[in-house]
Amino acid sequence: MKTRKTNYTATFTLFMVAFLLIAFSVQSKEKYALVIHGGAGNIAKESIDDEQEQEYLEALAEALSIGEEMLQSGSSSLDVVEEVVKFLEDTPLFNAGKGAVFNIQGDNELDASFMCGKTHNAGAVAGITTVKNPVSAARKVMENSPHVLLTGKGAETFAYEQGLEIVDPGYFFDQRRWNQYREHIRSNVNSRRQGDIRQSDDENKMGTVGAVALDKEGNIAAATSTGGMLGKKYGRIGDSPLIGAGNYASNLACGVSATGHGEYFIRNMVAYDLAARMIYKGQPLEDAAHEVIMENLVDQDANGGIIAIDKDGNVVMLFNTTAMFRGFVNAQGEKGTWIFE
Ligand code: ASP
């Protein structure tokens, strides 16, 4: 009798352990998250009217919905960040793809990068003028070439060979961006006359886009795309297409997409620094991001922010400017979009 009871208890315990293990693994597989940004900058709340604010928030919400639906139905983080960034590139509100800022010569030169956290494979393009969706070109470099970064004409030829949509450079023209460019040139001429060379127009240069996703398989991917900085010198390449600076992804730590004054993000290897702090120092994502963005960059007067997701699905959206267009969604049903603090 006693043996029979012991058998029942053992079977029951075994059953419970198996049940909990299965429940835990199903639950952990169901974990997914997506975080996006549309650039960071020092803009005054009054400089955006309610209608414009609504327009930005709606565009961010739509980008999140595209990604959320894909993640729910089991798409890979790679497909999700590409699709979401393509949408943001096609939206003229942001400084990437259509609606990119103009360089000093009045041209649009686009940069983008893509990274897979599972394989640590990466691809990027810089200084391109004819590829409709630079983020897709960056992914093609990652998947279909032995290289990481292609620039200018070579990158455009490669994108064409890969069957990506090629457009006339005029496709990227946006009247609002042109007006900002004209104003930038005018004010630089004036300030130079007064002996003060203006480096940047904080209000106008924001809008770089990025997305980081963690899919149900636990894989992280990150993508960043930009027109760079308003009035940049022709040929200038910022942090956005540089793996480790404006973009990084590792399943061992986190995925990161950055936005801000690129030169500082390059010198500080911002995106990789975050992941390295987590791996080598054991810092939680939030602490790592705080030290990099709110301490190191602030000490250098460097403007910008990051979005990131760690391997457990924790999301961070941190910026040292007055605003960053941003939003996130996760498997727990948390969702939101914001511009100001
Ligand atoms: N980081 C971009 C660049 O320097 C610009 C931005 O994010 O606003 O090209």
Residues whose N, C-alpha, C, O or C-beta is under 5 A from the ligand:
A	BS01	LIG	A40 K205 M206 G207 T208 T226 G228 M229 G238 D239 S240 A258 T259 G260 H261 G262 E263
